[in-house]
Amino acid sequence: MQYRALKRIVFLFFLFCAGFALPVQSQINTNRVLAIGKNALYFEDYVLSIQYFNQVIRSKPYLAEPYLYRAIAKLSLDDYKGAEDDLTFCIERNPFLFYAYLYRGIARQYQNDYANAIEDYNKGLESRPEDRQMLINKGIAYVQKKDYDSALVAMDRLIKYQPKFTEAYVTRGSIHAEKGDTTQALVDYTKALELNKYYAPTYGQRALLYYQQQKYQDALSDLNEAIRLEPKQIGYYINRGLARYNLNDLRGTMSDFDAVVNLDSRNTVARYNRGLLRAQVGDSQGAIEDFNIAISNEPDNFMAIYNRAILNNETRNYRNAVSDLDRVLEEYPYFVMGYYFRSEIKREMRDAKGADTDYWYAYNMEQTLRKEKEKGKVITGKGVFDPPAPGEEDAIGFEDEKTRERSDQNIEKFNRLVVYDKEEEIKSSYKNEIRGRVQDKHVKVDLMPQFVITYYEKPEVIDQTASRYNKTISDYNAKQALKLKLKAVNEEAALTDQQVDLHFKSIDDYSLAIDRNSDNIDAYFGRAMDFMVLQDLSEAIDDFGKIIKLDPNFILAYFNRAVVRYKQVQIENYDSNDNDANNLTLNIQTKKNIQLPSQSVINTPIKSGMDNTQGGVIDNKRKFDYDQIMRDYATVIELDPNFIYAYFNRGNIRCAQKDFRTALIDYDEAIKRNPDFAEAYFNRGLTRLYIGDTNQGIADLSKAGELGIVDAYSIIKKMTAD
């Protein structure tokens, strides 16, 4: 079912029609902030809207409505658990808000908690027994439970109350189709078109039915009409391409897949299908390009990896072909054809021993599996299984001998085109990285970078200065000893030409002040800051050191010296081609495969061309550098136990050293002192994911997203995807 579209309809209806009582004035104008948040929500600026709702919740945590609105934003970001929690808070504060039950049902339904979703819909239906969306969602939940009879009862009830509601007939028709009753499904689709011939999903759903019946020309006609009505709906193009493919219209098929790529250049289904088609017509390089993009989107797309292996073999890139096959056979250890294929490639590479090993391994496995099949066992690339019990077989899907459902990961179907999965619908109306469906943005999963006390940061939608308040920084700013105010940031802004000139002149001014008074701590600190923002790291470290000699309690000097020293380490490692030594990237490929770089900071393998003495010197120097950095952070914490950025930065260093358990302690300490520390939640979440604590990791990422870190939602989506 087009579940997202159904949710969007009620979402718009809710925003326009729901009239909740708003609170009176408070220390902040909660009416105004709530209204601005709702405006942002309407324009699908979900991350921004959450920030406004956060402000209202902090001011008046007893209100139900801000939790409701924030939950809607989280639903739109696919943060279903976070939305469910907010809706529970909402219901606790006001159990009579009908929409809270609707949206909590949706959140639970997306988490496959169908029983509790139905319970929520039933609760909502007590006050609004004729509500369209409640009944539709309830019917869908029953379908997902494969309780088709109960689903039809819900739809029959809806049609009784709303006999002219087009979507009810489309939904009931889809339920009949899922149940295998194609005749009744067609009756419902026809009725829906009688009521509204301009409703594109009716044509789209009927096209699926025609395709299943192998009535490809009828499916093509319906999809043409659906595309005319909704020209930006990606799924219609993909399915029309499949219909054309079955009608032997390869040119038309290719044009449809090209259209999808033009709408969304990283759409995996279109890239995969076009790769197969290009391979079929002999465009091997074009096919490899498409499969490369599909694999970069989904590193565990083993169908694409196997097809790329075939193409690498055809283009005589044997080493890459074997590498791809190694990955496939690790995932599908019973894929006999894969071993035979790898044997052939190894023989081409003159690896006779490896070729024979693979060949005889495949041969013996083939004999064993044949015997298991004769016993009635089900054989897949994953292993040998008992046949499903009666009634547990999958429902008949929208596929034939030329296509497969995307959820079908049978490696034997590697050469079949993929049918568009309706749950994969991606809307890309907004190009701004913090607008629209930010969870669909492809992100490099890095830990949030270290904080630094400086003057400038990259512009943000919402000023975070208030949430980053620190007494030490505030007290120093109050002295007005420097020309600019200090702030804690972890996204430093590049200087403009004017700012560069300003800081060079400032260095001269502070140098003159130091010449007049060699004990002028503020002048040393101002000059150190200028050196730091101008990336003169050595001079900055020297000045921070002079400050510490003059005043051993100068917290900001210790902190920034540690930060600048870490920058130096990063540059030195880069210059020595040892980039992995300070890499904080988390490569989340699937929810079962979370990896950090293979090399640690301390124990980096010696580079070729270096003797052991040189390697030892490098390792010893790195250890000395990190010891200095860690001592500075420890001093900051000793002088000011509430200086949260020292805990955060030290946690990052420990992650780089793969000391994850201790890093978690540092992030815990930072969060304990500032429960709204978004970056600490984010990094703690990633660290927990890495050590296998998935539930707590996702909870931390949800909190980080709630507090404004956009990339958290993309990671949540990756980790919770089926």
C-alpha positions as CSV (number, residue, x, y, z in Angstrom):
1,M,0.0,0.0,0.0
2,Q,1.1,3.6,-0.5
3,Y,1.5,4.0,3.2
4,R,3.5,7.2,3.1
5,A,1.0,8.9,0.9
6,L,-1.8,7.9,3.2
7,K,0.1,9.3,6.2
8,R,0.7,12.6,4.3
9,I,-3.0,13.1,3.6
10,V,-4.0,12.9,7.2
11,F,-1.0,15.0,8.1
12,L,-2.2,17.9,6.0
13,F,-5.7,17.4,7.2
14,F,-4.5,17.5,10.7
15,L,-2.5,20.7,10.3
16,F,-5.4,22.6,8.7
17,C,-8.3,21.2,10.8
18,A,-7.1,20.3,14.3
19,G,-7.9,23.1,16.7
20,F,-6.0,22.5,20.0
21,A,-6.2,24.9,22.9
22,L,-2.9,26.7,23.2
23,P,-1.3,27.9,26.4
24,V,-1.2,31.4,27.7
25,Q,1.9,33.5,27.8
26,S,5.0,32.3,29.7
27,Q,8.6,33.4,30.0
28,I,9.0,32.6,26.4
29,N,6.0,33.3,24.1
30,T,5.1,29.6,23.7
31,N,2.1,30.5,21.5
32,R,4.4,32.2,19.0
33,V,7.1,29.5,19.2
34,L,4.6,26.7,18.8
35,A,3.0,28.5,15.8
36,I,6.4,28.9,14.2
37,G,7.2,25.3,14.8
38,K,3.9,24.3,13.1
39,N,4.7,26.5,10.1
40,A,8.1,24.7,9.8
41,L,6.3,21.4,10.1
42,Y,3.8,22.3,7.3
43,F,6.6,23.3,5.0
44,E,8.3,19.9,5.8
45,D,11.3,21.6,7.6
46,Y,11.2,18.9,10.2
47,V,14.5,19.4,11.9
48,L,13.9,23.1,12.4
49,S,10.4,22.4,13.7
50,I,11.7,20.0,16.3
51,Q,14.0,22.7,17.7
52,Y,11.0,25.0,18.2
53,F,8.9,22.3,19.9
54,N,11.9,21.6,22.1
55,Q,11.8,25.2,23.3
56,V,8.1,24.9,24.2
57,I,8.6,21.6,26.0
58,R,11.5,23.0,28.0
59,S,9.3,25.9,29.0
60,K,6.1,24.0,29.7
61,P,6.8,20.3,29.9
62,Y,3.2,19.6,31.1
63,L,1.7,20.5,27.7
64,A,0.6,17.6,25.5
65,E,0.6,19.4,22.1
66,P,4.3,20.1,21.6
67,Y,5.0,16.3,22.0
68,L,2.3,15.6,19.5
69,Y,3.8,18.0,16.9
70,R,7.3,16.9,17.6
71,A,6.2,13.3,17.1
72,I,4.8,14.2,13.6
73,A,8.1,15.7,12.7
74,K,10.0,12.6,13.9
75,L,7.6,10.3,11.9
76,S,8.5,12.3,8.8
77,L,12.1,11.6,9.6
78,D,11.5,7.9,10.0
79,D,12.4,8.1,13.7
80,Y,9.6,5.8,14.7
81,K,10.7,4.9,18.2
82,G,11.3,8.6,19.1
83,A,7.9,9.4,17.7
84,E,6.3,6.7,19.7
85,D,7.9,7.9,22.9
86,D,6.7,11.4,22.3
87,L,3.2,10.3,21.6
88,T,3.2,8.3,24.8
89,F,4.2,11.4,26.7
90,C,1.4,13.3,24.9
91,I,-1.2,10.7,25.8
92,E,0.0,10.7,29.5
93,R,-0.6,14.5,29.6
94,N,-3.9,14.4,27.6
95,P,-5.5,11.0,26.9
96,F,-8.3,12.6,24.9
97,L,-6.2,13.8,21.9
98,F,-7.5,11.6,19.1
99,Y,-4.6,12.2,16.8
100,A,-2.1,11.0,19.3
101,Y,-3.5,7.5,19.0
102,L,-3.5,7.8,15.2
103,Y,0.1,8.8,15.0
104,R,1.3,6.4,17.7
105,G,-0.4,3.6,15.7
106,I,1.5,4.7,12.6
107,A,4.8,4.8,14.6
108,R,4.1,1.3,15.9
109,Q,3.1,0.0,12.6
110,Y,6.3,1.1,11.0
111,Q,8.1,-0.8,13.8
112,N,6.2,-4.0,12.9
113,D,4.3,-3.8,16.2
114,Y,1.0,-4.4,14.5
115,A,-1.0,-5.6,17.6
116,N,-0.3,-2.5,19.6
117,A,-0.9,-0.3,16.5
118,I,-4.3,-1.9,16.1
119,E,-5.0,-1.3,19.8
120,D,-4.2,2.4,19.2
121,Y,-6.5,2.6,16.2
122,N,-9.3,0.9,18.2
123,K,-8.8,3.4,21.0
124,G,-9.0,6.3,18.5
125,L,-12.1,4.8,16.9
126,E,-13.9,4.9,20.2
127,S,-14.2,8.6,19.9
128,R,-14.3,8.8,16.0
129,P,-15.8,5.5,14.8
130,E,-16.0,6.7,11.2
131,D,-12.5,8.1,10.8
132,R,-11.1,7.3,7.4
133,Q,-7.4,7.2,8.3
134,M,-7.9,5.1,11.4
135,L,-9.8,2.5,9.5
136,I,-7.5,2.4,6.5
137,N,-4.4,2.1,8.7
138,K,-6.1,-0.6,10.8
139,G,-6.9,-2.5,7.6
140,I,-3.2,-2.2,6.5
141,A,-2.0,-3.4,9.9
142,Y,-4.2,-6.5,9.6
143,V,-2.8,-7.1,6.1
144,Q,0.7,-6.9,7.5
145,K,-0.3,-9.5,10.0
146,K,-1.7,-11.5,7.1
147,D,-5.1,-11.4,8.7
148,Y,-6.9,-10.6,5.5
149,D,-10.4,-11.3,6.7
150,S,-10.1,-8.8,9.6
151,A,-8.6,-6.3,7.2
152,L,-11.6,-6.6,4.9
153,V,-14.0,-6.1,7.9
154,A,-12.2,-2.8,8.6
155,M,-12.6,-1.7,5.0
156,D,-16.2,-2.8,4.8
157,R,-16.9,-0.7,7.8
158,L,-15.2,2.3,6.3
159,I,-17.1,2.0,3.0
160,K,-20.3,1.7,5.0
161,Y,-19.6,5.0,6.6
162,Q,-17.9,6.6,3.6
163,P,-19.5,5.1,0.4
164,K,-17.8,7.6,-1.9
165,F,-14.3,7.5,-0.4
166,T,-12.1,6.5,-3.3
167,E,-9.1,5.4,-1.2
168,A,-11.3,2.9,0.7
169,Y,-12.0,1.0,-2.5
170,V,-8.4,1.2,-3.6
171,T,-7.3,-0.1,-0.2
172,R,-9.9,-2.9,-0.2
173,G,-8.9,-3.8,-3.7
174,S,-5.3,-4.2,-2.7
175,I,-6.3,-6.4,0.2
176,H,-8.3,-8.6,-2.1
177,A,-5.2,-8.7,-4.4
178,E,-3.0,-9.7,-1.4
179,K,-5.4,-12.4,-0.5
180,G,-5.3,-13.7,-4.1
181,D,-8.9,-12.7,-5.1
182,T,-8.0,-10.8,-8.3
183,T,-11.6,-10.6,-9.4
184,Q,-12.9,-8.7,-6.4
185,A,-9.7,-6.5,-6.5
186,L,-10.6,-5.5,-10.1
187,V,-14.2,-4.7,-9.0
188,D,-12.9,-2.4,-6.3
189,Y,-10.4,-0.6,-8.6
190,T,-13.1,-0.1,-11.2
191,K,-15.4,1.4,-8.5
192,A,-12.7,3.7,-7.4
193,L,-12.2,5.0,-10.9
194,E,-15.9,5.6,-11.2
195,L,-15.7,7.8,-8.1
196,N,-12.5,9.6,-9.1
197,K,-10.8,9.0,-12.4
198,Y,-8.0,11.4,-11.5
199,Y,-6.6,9.5,-8.6
200,A,-3.3,8.1,-9.8
201,P,-2.8,5.4,-7.2
202,T,-5.8,3.5,-8.5
203,Y,-4.2,3.2,-11.9
204,G,-0.9,2.2,-10.2
205,Q,-2.5,-0.5,-8.1
206,R,-4.6,-1.9,-11.0
207,A,-1.4,-2.0,-13.1
208,L,0.2,-4.2,-10.5
209,L,-2.8,-6.5,-10.7
210,Y,-2.6,-6.6,-14.5
211,Y,1.1,-7.3,-14.4
212,Q,0.5,-10.2,-12.0
213,Q,-2.0,-11.6,-14.6
214,Q,0.6,-11.0,-17.3
215,K,-1.6,-8.5,-19.0
216,Y,1.3,-6.3,-19.8
217,Q,-0.4,-4.0,-22.3
218,D,-3.2,-3.2,-19.8
219,A,-0.6,-2.6,-17.1
220,L,1.3,-0.3,-19.5
221,S,-1.9,1.7,-20.3
222,D,-2.7,2.2,-16.6
223,L,0.9,3.2,-15.8
224,N,0.9,5.7,-18.6
225,E,-2.2,7.3,-17.0
226,A,-0.7,7.2,-13.5
227,I,2.5,9.0,-14.8
228,R,0.4,11.6,-16.5
229,L,-1.4,12.4,-13.2
230,E,1.7,12.1,-11.0
231,P,4.8,12.7,-13.3
232,K,7.3,12.6,-10.4
233,Q,6.3,9.3,-8.8
234,I,9.3,7.1,-9.3
235,G,7.6,3.8,-8.8
236,Y,5.4,4.3,-11.8
237,Y,8.3,4.7,-14.1
238,I,10.1,1.6,-12.8
239,N,7.0,-0.6,-13.1
240,R,6.2,0.8,-16.5
241,G,9.8,-0.1,-17.5
242,L,9.1,-3.6,-16.4
243,A,5.9,-3.8,-18.4
244,R,7.7,-2.6,-21.5
245,Y,10.5,-5.1,-20.9
246,N,7.9,-7.9,-20.9
247,L,6.6,-6.4,-24.2
248,N,10.1,-6.6,-25.6
249,D,10.4,-2.8,-25.8
250,L,14.0,-2.5,-24.6
251,R,14.3,1.1,-25.8
252,G,11.2,2.1,-23.8
253,T,12.4,0.2,-20.7
254,M,15.7,2.0,-20.9
255,S,14.0,5.4,-21.2
256,D,11.9,4.8,-18.1
257,F,15.0,3.8,-16.0
258,D,16.8,6.9,-17.4
259,A,13.8,9.0,-16.3
260,V,14.1,7.6,-12.7
261,V,17.9,8.4,-12.7
262,N,17.1,11.9,-13.8
263,L,14.6,12.3,-11.0
264,D,16.9,10.7,-8.4
265,S,20.4,9.9,-9.6
266,R,21.1,7.5,-6.7
267,N,17.9,5.4,-6.9
268,T,19.2,1.9,-6.3
269,V,16.3,0.1,-8.0
270,A,16.7,2.1,-11.2
271,R,20.5,1.8,-11.2
272,Y,20.3,-2.0,-10.7
273,N,17.7,-2.5,-13.4
274,R,19.5,-0.3,-15.8
275,G,22.7,-2.1,-15.1
276,L,21.1,-5.4,-16.0
277,L,19.7,-3.9,-19.2
278,R,23.0,-2.3,-20.2
279,A,24.8,-5.6,-19.7
280,Q,22.1,-7.3,-21.9
281,V,22.8,-4.9,-24.8
282,G,26.6,-5.1,-24.4
283,D,27.3,-1.8,-22.6
284,S,29.6,-3.4,-20.0
285,Q,31.2,-0.2,-18.7
286,G,27.8,1.6,-18.4
287,A,26.5,-1.4,-16.5
288,I,29.5,-1.4,-14.2
289,E,28.9,2.3,-13.5
290,D,25.3,1.6,-12.5
291,F,26.2,-1.3,-10.3
292,N,29.0,0.7,-8.7
293,I,26.4,3.4,-7.7
294,A,23.9,0.8,-6.5
295,I,26.6,-0.8,-4.3
296,S,27.8,2.5,-2.9
297,N,24.2,3.1,-1.8
298,E,23.8,-0.4,-0.5
299,P,27.1,-2.1,0.3
300,D,25.3,-5.3,1.1
301,N,23.5,-5.5,-2.3
302,F,25.0,-8.9,-3.2
303,M,22.9,-9.2,-6.4
304,A,24.6,-6.1,-7.7
305,I,28.0,-7.3,-6.5
306,Y,27.5,-10.7,-8.3
307,N,26.5,-9.0,-11.5
308,R,29.5,-6.7,-11.3
309,A,31.7,-9.8,-10.9
310,I,30.2,-11.1,-14.2
311,L,31.0,-7.8,-16.0
312,N,34.5,-7.6,-14.5
313,N,35.1,-11.1,-15.8
314,E,33.9,-10.1,-19.2
315,T,36.2,-7.1,-19.3
316,R,39.1,-9.3,-18.1
317,N,39.3,-7.5,-14.7
318,Y,39.8,-10.8,-13.0
319,R,41.1,-9.6,-9.7
320,N,38.1,-7.4,-9.1
321,A,35.8,-10.2,-10.2
322,V,37.3,-12.6,-7.7
323,S,37.1,-9.9,-5.0
324,D,33.4,-9.5,-5.7
325,L,32.8,-13.2,-5.7
326,D,34.6,-13.6,-2.4
327,R,32.1,-11.1,-0.8
328,V,29.1,-12.9,-2.4
329,L,30.2,-16.4,-1.3
330,E,30.9,-15.2,2.2
331,E,27.2,-14.1,2.4
332,Y,25.9,-17.1,0.3
333,P,28.1,-20.0,1.2
334,Y,25.8,-22.6,-0.5
335,F,25.8,-20.8,-3.8
336,V,27.2,-23.6,-6.0
337,M,27.2,-21.6,-9.2
338,G,29.4,-18.9,-7.6
339,Y,32.1,-21.4,-6.7
340,Y,32.1,-22.8,-10.3
341,F,32.3,-19.3,-11.6
342,R,35.2,-18.4,-9.3
343,S,37.0,-21.5,-10.4
344,E,36.8,-20.5,-14.1
345,I,38.1,-17.0,-13.3
346,K,41.0,-18.4,-11.2
347,R,41.9,-20.7,-14.1
348,E,42.0,-17.6,-16.4
349,M,44.4,-16.1,-13.8
350,R,46.6,-19.2,-14.1
351,D,45.8,-20.1,-10.5
352,A,45.3,-23.8,-11.2
353,K,45.4,-24.8,-7.5
354,G,42.7,-22.3,-6.5
355,A,40.6,-23.2,-9.5
356,D,40.7,-26.9,-8.7
357,T,39.9,-26.2,-5.0
358,D,36.8,-24.2,-5.9
359,Y,35.7,-26.7,-8.6
360,W,35.8,-29.7,-6.4
361,Y,34.3,-27.9,-3.5
362,A,31.4,-26.9,-5.7
363,Y,31.0,-30.4,-7.1
364,N,30.9,-32.1,-3.7
365,M,28.5,-29.5,-2.4
366,E,26.2,-30.0,-5.4
367,Q,26.0,-33.7,-4.8
368,T,25.2,-33.2,-1.1
369,L,22.5,-30.6,-1.8
370,R,20.9,-32.8,-4.4
371,K,20.4,-35.4,-1.8
372,E,18.9,-32.9,0.6
373,K,16.6,-31.6,-2.0
374,E,15.3,-35.2,-2.7
375,K,14.4,-35.3,1.1
376,G,12.1,-32.3,0.6
377,K,14.5,-29.7,1.9
378,V,14.5,-26.1,0.6
379,I,17.9,-25.2,-0.8
380,T,19.1,-21.5,-1.0
381,G,22.4,-19.8,-1.2
382,K,22.1,-19.3,2.5
383,G,21.8,-23.0,3.5
384,V,19.4,-26.0,3.8
385,F,16.0,-25.4,5.4
386,D,12.9,-27.3,6.3
387,P,9.9,-26.4,4.0
388,P,7.5,-23.8,5.4
389,A,4.5,-25.1,7.3
390,P,1.1,-24.8,5.5
391,G,-0.2,-21.2,5.7
392,E,3.3,-19.8,6.3
393,E,4.3,-19.5,2.6
394,D,4.8,-16.0,1.3
395,A,1.8,-14.4,-0.5
396,I,2.0,-14.4,-4.2
397,G,4.2,-11.5,-5.1
398,F,4.4,-9.2,-8.1
399,E,7.0,-11.1,-10.0
400,D,7.4,-13.5,-12.8
401,E,10.3,-15.4,-14.4
402,K,11.9,-12.1,-15.4
403,T,11.5,-10.1,-12.2
404,R,11.8,-10.3,-8.4
405,E,10.6,-8.4,-5.4
406,R,13.4,-6.3,-3.9
407,S,12.9,-8.1,-0.6
408,D,13.6,-11.4,-2.4
409,Q,17.3,-12.0,-1.8
410,N,17.6,-15.4,-3.5
411,I,21.0,-15.1,-5.2
412,E,19.8,-17.5,-7.9
413,K,17.6,-14.6,-9.2
414,F,20.6,-12.3,-9.7
415,N,19.7,-11.7,-13.4
416,R,16.1,-10.6,-12.7
417,L,14.9,-7.0,-12.8
418,V,13.7,-5.6,-9.5
419,V,10.1,-4.6,-9.0
420,Y,9.7,-1.2,-7.4
421,D,9.2,-1.5,-3.6
422,K,6.5,0.9,-2.5
423,E,8.1,1.4,0.9
424,E,11.2,2.7,-0.8
425,E,9.5,5.8,-2.2
426,I,11.8,8.8,-2.0
427,K,10.7,12.4,-2.3
428,S,13.5,14.8,-3.2
429,S,11.7,18.1,-3.4
430,Y,14.2,19.9,-1.2
431,K,17.9,20.3,-2.0
432,N,18.8,21.9,1.3
433,E,20.5,19.2,3.4
434,I,18.4,20.1,6.5
435,R,15.0,20.3,4.8
436,G,12.6,17.7,3.7
437,R,13.5,14.0,3.9
438,V,16.9,14.4,5.5
439,Q,17.0,10.8,6.5
440,D,17.4,9.9,2.9
441,K,20.5,12.0,2.5
442,H,23.6,9.8,1.9
443,V,25.9,10.6,4.8
444,K,29.4,9.6,5.7
445,V,29.1,8.2,9.2
446,D,31.7,10.1,11.1
447,L,31.8,10.9,14.8
448,M,31.0,14.5,15.4
449,P,34.3,16.4,15.4
450,Q,36.1,17.9,18.4
451,F,35.0,21.1,20.0
452,V,37.3,24.2,20.0
453,I,36.9,27.5,21.8
454,T,37.1,30.1,19.0
455,Y,35.3,33.0,17.4
456,Y,33.6,31.6,14.3
457,E,31.4,28.7,13.4
458,K,29.6,27.6,10.2
459,P,26.2,29.3,10.0
460,E,23.4,27.2,11.6
461,V,19.6,27.5,11.2
462,I,19.2,27.9,15.0
463,D,21.8,29.6,17.1
464,Q,23.2,27.0,19.5
465,T,25.0,29.5,21.7
466,A,22.4,29.2,24.5
467,S,22.6,25.4,24.7
468,R,26.4,25.6,24.7
469,Y,26.7,27.9,27.6
470,N,29.8,27.4,29.7
471,K,30.6,29.4,32.8
472,T,34.3,29.5,32.2
473,I,33.8,30.9,28.7
474,S,31.1,33.3,29.8
475,D,33.3,34.6,32.7
476,Y,36.2,35.2,30.3
477,N,34.0,37.0,27.8
478,A,32.7,39.2,30.6
479,K,36.2,40.5,31.1
480,Q,36.1,41.9,27.5
481,A,39.9,41.2,27.3
482,L,39.7,40.1,23.6
483,K,38.3,41.9,20.6
484,L,35.8,39.2,19.8
485,K,33.6,36.9,21.9
486,L,34.6,33.3,22.4
487,K,32.3,30.4,21.8
488,A,32.5,26.6,21.8
489,V,32.0,25.1,18.3
490,N,32.8,21.9,16.5
491,E,32.2,23.2,13.0
492,E,34.7,25.9,12.4
493,A,34.1,28.4,9.6
494,A,36.7,29.3,7.0
495,L,37.9,32.9,7.3
496,T,37.1,35.5,4.8
497,D,39.8,37.8,3.4
498,Q,38.7,40.5,5.7
499,Q,38.9,38.3,8.7
500,V,42.4,37.1,7.7
501,D,43.6,40.7,7.6
502,L,41.9,41.4,10.9
503,H,43.7,38.6,12.7
504,F,47.1,39.3,11.2
505,K,46.8,42.9,12.4
506,S,45.6,41.6,15.7
507,I,48.8,39.5,16.1
508,D,50.9,42.7,15.7
509,D,48.8,44.5,18.2
510,Y,49.0,41.7,20.8
511,S,52.8,41.4,20.2
512,L,53.3,45.1,21.0
513,A,51.3,44.6,24.2
514,I,53.5,41.7,25.1
515,D,56.6,43.7,24.4
516,R,55.4,46.3,26.9
517,N,54.5,43.7,29.5
518,S,55.8,40.2,29.2
519,D,53.4,39.0,31.9
520,N,50.3,40.1,30.0
521,I,48.3,36.8,30.0
522,D,45.4,38.2,28.0
523,A,47.6,39.5,25.3
524,Y,49.3,36.0,25.0
525,F,45.9,34.4,24.9
526,G,44.5,36.8,22.2
527,R,47.6,36.2,20.1
528,A,47.4,32.4,20.6
529,M,43.7,32.6,19.4
530,D,44.8,34.6,16.3
531,F,47.5,32.1,15.5
532,M,45.0,29.3,15.9
533,V,42.3,30.6,13.6
534,L,45.0,31.4,11.1
535,Q,46.2,27.8,11.3
536,D,49.6,28.7,12.7
537,L,49.5,25.8,15.0
538,S,53.0,25.7,16.4
539,E,52.9,29.4,17.4
540,A,49.5,28.9,19.0
541,I,50.8,26.0,21.0
542,D,53.9,28.0,22.1
543,D,51.7,30.9,23.3
544,F,49.2,28.6,25.1
545,G,52.2,27.1,26.9
546,K,53.5,30.5,27.9
547,I,50.0,31.3,29.3
548,I,50.0,28.1,31.4
549,K,53.5,28.9,32.8
550,L,52.2,32.3,33.9
551,D,48.8,31.0,35.2
552,P,48.6,27.2,35.8
553,N,44.9,27.5,36.3
554,F,44.0,29.0,32.9
555,I,41.5,26.4,31.7
556,L,40.9,27.7,28.2
557,A,44.7,27.6,27.4
558,Y,44.9,23.9,28.4
559,F,41.8,23.1,26.4
560,N,42.7,24.8,23.2
561,R,46.3,23.6,23.4
562,A,44.9,20.0,23.4
563,V,42.7,20.8,20.4
564,V,45.5,22.4,18.4
565,R,47.9,19.5,19.3
566,Y,45.3,17.1,17.9
567,K,45.1,19.1,14.7
568,Q,48.9,18.9,14.4
569,V,48.7,15.1,14.9
570,Q,46.1,14.9,12.1
571,I,48.3,16.9,9.7
572,E,51.4,15.0,10.6
573,N,49.7,11.7,10.0
574,Y,48.3,12.9,6.7
575,D,51.7,14.1,5.6
576,S,53.2,10.7,6.4
577,N,50.3,9.0,4.4
578,D,49.1,7.5,7.7
579,N,45.5,8.7,7.3
580,D,43.9,5.9,9.2
581,A,45.8,6.8,12.3
582,N,43.3,9.5,13.3
583,N,40.3,8.5,11.2
584,L,37.0,8.6,13.2
585,T,34.8,7.2,10.4
586,L,32.2,4.6,11.2
587,N,31.4,2.6,8.1
588,I,27.8,1.5,8.7
589,Q,27.0,-0.8,5.8
590,T,24.1,-2.8,7.3
591,K,22.6,-3.2,10.7
592,K,24.8,-6.3,11.1
593,N,28.0,-4.8,9.8
594,I,29.5,-1.8,11.6
595,Q,33.2,-1.2,11.2
596,L,35.8,1.2,12.3
597,P,39.1,1.7,10.4
598,S,41.4,-1.3,10.7
599,Q,44.3,0.6,12.1
600,S,44.5,2.1,15.6
601,V,46.1,5.4,16.5
602,I,48.9,3.8,18.6
603,N,49.6,0.6,16.8
604,T,49.8,1.6,13.1
605,P,51.7,-0.9,10.9
606,I,55.0,0.3,9.6
607,K,54.9,1.8,6.1
608,S,56.9,0.1,3.3
609,G,60.3,1.8,2.8
610,M,60.7,2.4,6.5
611,D,62.9,0.3,8.8
612,N,61.8,-0.8,12.2
613,T,63.7,2.0,13.9
614,Q,61.9,4.7,11.9
615,G,58.5,3.0,12.6
616,G,59.3,2.8,16.2
617,V,60.2,6.5,16.3
618,I,56.9,7.4,14.6
619,D,54.9,5.3,17.0
620,N,56.7,6.7,20.1
621,K,56.2,10.2,18.9
622,R,52.5,9.6,18.3
623,K,52.1,8.1,21.8
624,F,53.9,11.1,23.3
625,D,51.6,13.5,21.4
626,Y,48.5,11.7,22.6
627,D,49.8,11.6,26.2
628,Q,50.2,15.3,26.1
629,I,46.7,15.8,24.7
630,M,45.2,13.6,27.3
631,R,47.1,15.3,30.1
632,D,45.7,18.6,29.0
633,Y,42.1,17.4,29.0
634,A,42.6,15.8,32.4
635,T,43.9,19.1,33.8
636,V,40.8,20.9,32.3
637,I,38.5,18.4,34.0
638,E,40.4,18.7,37.3
639,L,40.1,22.5,37.2
640,D,36.5,22.6,36.0
641,P,34.6,19.2,36.3
642,N,31.7,20.8,34.4
643,F,33.7,21.6,31.3
644,I,31.8,19.2,29.1
645,Y,33.8,19.7,25.9
646,A,36.9,18.2,27.6
647,Y,35.0,15.0,28.2
648,F,33.6,15.0,24.7
649,N,37.0,15.6,23.0
650,R,38.6,13.0,25.2
651,G,35.9,10.5,24.2
652,N,36.7,11.1,20.6
653,I,40.4,10.5,21.2
654,R,39.6,7.3,22.9
655,C,37.4,6.2,20.0
656,A,40.3,6.9,17.7
657,Q,42.4,4.6,19.9
658,K,39.6,2.0,19.9
659,D,39.2,2.4,23.7
660,F,35.4,2.4,23.2
661,R,34.3,1.4,26.7
662,T,36.3,4.3,28.3
663,A,35.0,6.6,25.6
664,L,31.5,5.8,26.6
665,I,32.3,6.9,30.1
666,D,33.5,10.3,28.9
667,Y,30.3,10.8,26.8
668,D,28.2,9.7,29.8
669,E,29.9,12.4,31.9
670,A,29.3,15.1,29.3
671,I,25.6,14.2,29.0
672,K,25.2,14.0,32.7
673,R,26.4,17.6,33.0
674,N,24.4,18.8,30.0
675,P,21.3,16.6,29.1
676,D,20.9,18.6,25.8
677,F,24.4,17.9,24.5
678,A,23.4,16.7,21.0
679,E,26.9,15.8,19.8
680,A,27.6,13.7,22.8
681,Y,24.4,11.7,22.2
682,F,25.3,11.2,18.6
683,N,28.9,10.0,19.3
684,R,27.7,7.8,22.2
685,G,25.1,6.3,19.9
686,L,27.6,5.4,17.2
687,T,30.0,4.0,19.8
688,R,27.2,1.9,21.2
689,L,26.3,0.6,17.8
690,Y,29.9,-0.4,17.2
691,I,30.1,-2.5,20.3
692,G,26.8,-4.1,19.5
693,D,24.4,-2.2,21.8
694,T,22.0,-1.5,19.0
695,N,18.9,-0.5,21.0
696,Q,20.7,2.0,23.2
697,G,22.6,3.2,20.2
698,I,19.5,4.0,18.2
699,A,17.9,5.6,21.3
700,D,20.9,7.9,21.5
701,L,20.8,8.8,17.8
702,S,17.1,9.5,18.2
703,K,17.9,12.0,21.0
704,A,20.6,13.5,18.9
705,G,18.2,13.9,16.0
706,E,15.6,15.5,18.3
707,L,18.3,18.0,19.4
708,G,19.1,19.0,15.9
709,I,21.7,16.6,14.4
710,V,20.3,15.8,11.0
711,D,22.5,12.9,10.0
712,A,21.2,10.9,13.0
713,Y,18.0,10.1,11.1
714,S,19.8,8.7,8.1
715,I,21.8,6.3,10.4
716,I,18.6,5.3,12.2
717,K,17.0,4.4,8.9
718,K,20.0,2.3,7.9
719,M,20.1,0.5,11.2
720,T,16.4,-0.3,11.3
721,A,15.9,-1.1,7.6
722,D,14.7,-4.7,7.0
